[in-house]
Structure formats: structure tokens, C-alpha cells
Amino acid sequence: MSILEAHNVRVMGSGDQVVVLGHGFGTDQSSWKHLVPYLVQDYQVVLFDLMGSGTTNPENFNFQRYSTLHGYADDLLAVLEELEIESCIFVGHSVSGMVGCLASLERPVAFSKLVLVSASPRYLNDPCYFGGFEQEDLNQLFEAIQSNFKAWVTGFAPLAVGADIESPVVQEFARTLFNIRPDIAFSVVKTIFQSDMRDILPRVSVPCHILQSTKDLAVPVVVAHYFERSLGGATYIEIFPTEGHLPQLSSPEIVIPIIVRHISAATGKYITNLEMS
């Protein structure tokens, strides 16, 4: 199976500038469904699924390879190479934000801009850093996933989205979470929440745009300001008045125009038809 087939890669739209969209844990490329229609007329848009997501073949998941975020960064670079993409704007949600940062260290010329949505270099607190979680919090999270995956998903989905269980967005997120094989979900969650990517930030020279919800269960606002102080290249930060870790799904009327504006700022392609239904 080719790298493109393994990651369900889709290329849409037209234009000489490429936008690559990377999703977060528990979702798949469908998490960008509200954004894609506003890009395809002006950009070539690349969508893919992270290995281990419910839309990929679990037999292709290598637990050792994906025990760090470097495995995902290598996948991203392999997709770009296979598609012969020399330069792109990369939009990364949650863990894909740090995947994009890692990939940019390996091949900076491949990225003209990184747009990081609800991203974090470290989720765990330490004396000089507030990531939002104590180790005991994470231990309880890991135990819950292992002991009763269905119950964990049912409880986690509304907290992550920031809405009631009856919300269509919560139900959609729960559906994509349930599609992940439980042992893979546990492995991925542990890799993400125990990762510490703070040391690479000063070496990220690609311009980064940091977009963050005011209230996010997984990523406190102070993390966005930490990015601003720590990244090595030009950095732009925007905090929007939304709640939840998946704002592109829960508040598209606010977030999609902001993402499009940050994509188009460096390209001169200012898209004006941003009325959200």
C-alpha cells in the first residue's frame, strides 16, 4: 500500500499555492469540512488522516514508530515528497500543530507558514510552566481509557468540545473517537500527553500563527503566549472567544474566517465570501 493510500490522502481545488490540513487526535480529515469549501477555489488543498485514526487501517499502526511525534512528522514529510510539494502552508490542529513544527525542522523550505490551532508543546505542568495537567490527572486519564474505553469516550467528548452530550458536534467527535481501536487510542493519547516539545520551539524558523480558544479543556490560553515567547521565527497570536478544543467544528462561524485570514495573509489571496451558514 502506498503512503497516499495508507493516509487516505485527498487533493482538492486549484491554484499554485498548497494548503495542507492536519487534524488532531480523535478526529480525521472530516474535521476540516467547514474550512475546505472556502479554500478550494484559490488553493490546492491536501487532506490526510493521521496513522491510528479510525479511518486508517489499524494493522498499519506501528506502536514503536508512533511512540513519539517524530513518526507522524516523518509521515507528513513522506506525503509531501510523494505529492512533489515543494512548499505549503500547513494548518495543524492540536497534535498536528507540533507535528508540523517537527517536520519544519527537518525540511524548513517545505513550509512557508504554520497555522497552529489549539496546539501545545507540553500538557503537563512543571514549576516553571503551566500546561494544564498534573501527572495524577494524566494517570487517571490513562486508567480510564484502559478500563472502559466506551465510558471514557462518552465522558471525554463533551468536555473536549465544550458542549452537552446532545450536541451534534459532541456526537460527531464521539463517533470518530469510537472508530479508533482502543489499544491504539491509549497509545496515541499517552504519546501526546506525555510529550514535551518545548525545546524545539526556538529552532522553528518558519512563521507561525497561533490560534487558540479562550476556554479549552486541553490547552490553557497561557500556552499560546508561551508559543509567542518561545518560537524562533516570526510569530502571530490570536485568541478567539470560543469554548472547546475543536473550535473549527464547534464554532465554525467564528473560527473559519479567522483561519482563512491567516492562510491568505501571506499569499495576497484575500477570500471575501466567508458568510457562514
Stockholm file with secondary structure:
# STOCKHOLM 1.0

chainA/1-277         MSILEAHNVRVMGSGDQVVVLGHGFGTDQSSWKHLVPYLVQDYQVVLFDLMGSGTTNPENFNFQRYSTLHGYADDLLAVLEELEIESCIFVGHSVSGMVGCLASLERPVAFSKLVLVSASPRYLNDPCYFGGFEQEDLNQLFEAIQSNFKAWVTGFAPLAVGADIESPVVQEFARTLFNIRPDIAFSVVKTIFQSDMRDILPRVSVPCHILQSTKDLAVPVVVAHYFERSLGGATYIEIFPTEGHLPQLSSPEIVIPIIVRHISAATGKYITNLEMS
#=GR chainA/1-277 SS CCHHHHTTCEEEECSSSEEEEECCTTCCGGGGTTTGGGTTTTSEEEECCCTTSTTSCGGGCCTTGGGSTHHHHHHHHHHHHHTTCCCEEEEEETHHHHHHHHHHHHCGGGEEEEEEESCCSBCBCBTTBCCSBCHHHHHHHHHHHHHCHHHHHHHHHHHHHTSCTTSHHHHHHHHHHHTSCHHHHHHHHHHHHTCBCGGGGGGCCSCEEEEEEEECSSSCHHHHHHHHHHCSSCEEEEEEEEESSCHHHHSHHHHHHHHHHHHHTTTTCCCCCCCCC
#=GC SS_cons         CCHHHHTTCEEEECSSSEEEEECCTTCCGGGGTTTGGGTTTTSEEEECCCTTSTTSCGGGCCTTGGGSTHHHHHHHHHHHHHTTCCCEEEEEETHHHHHHHHHHHHCGGGEEEEEEESCCSBCBCBTTBCCSBCHHHHHHHHHHHHHCHHHHHHHHHHHHHTSCTTSHHHHHHHHHHHTSCHHHHHHHHHHHHTCBCGGGGGGCCSCEEEEEEEECSSSCHHHHHHHHHHCSSCEEEEEEEEESSCHHHHSHHHHHHHHHHHHHTTTTCCCCCCCCC
//
